[in-house]
Every structure is written in C-alpha cells, then in structure tokens.
Amino acid sequence: MNIVELTREPVADMAPRLEAMTVDEVFAMMDALEKESEHTDRAAQDEVLARIALIQDEIDRRFPGQRLAPYQDWKKSQLLP
C-alpha cells in the first residue's frame, strides 16, 4: 500500500500501521497529509487533522522531547538534490 492510500484509510486503522513503518515512511505520510490539508475542503479538514495528530503522536513517541524537529530536518533534506 502506498502513502496516498494509507492517508485515506480509517483513522482507527492507522495507529497499528504507523508502529510498523520506518521513520522515512512516517515522515513521508506526514508530508503527504500536510499537502493534502492545504487543498482539503472544510468538510474533510477534521479527518485530515486527526490523521496529522496521530502521526505527530507517533513522531513524539519515537523521538521523545524533540517535538517535530526530526521531521523538520527530514523535510529540509528532501529539498536538497
């Protein structure tokens, strides 16, 4: 299943999947959801934000006390050629 498909599955099913994902996969999903949130209508916004919150919790679990710094570093590294 690709990242886009995963961002569309029920929120309740995401938590167990996130635990099994690599850090890069979690970060890629977060990036995809951030982009989706920019183009989502208000009706779907709550679901996208719930998914983002779930991924933020997973990042916090993997990187305690670092907030989203590892994700931000990953995003910056994706911009480099």
Summary of the structure (lengths in Angstrom):
residues: 81
radius of gyration: 12.4
end to end distance: 26.5
largest distance: 36.6
contacts: 195
relative contact order: 0.15
helix: 77%
strand: 0%
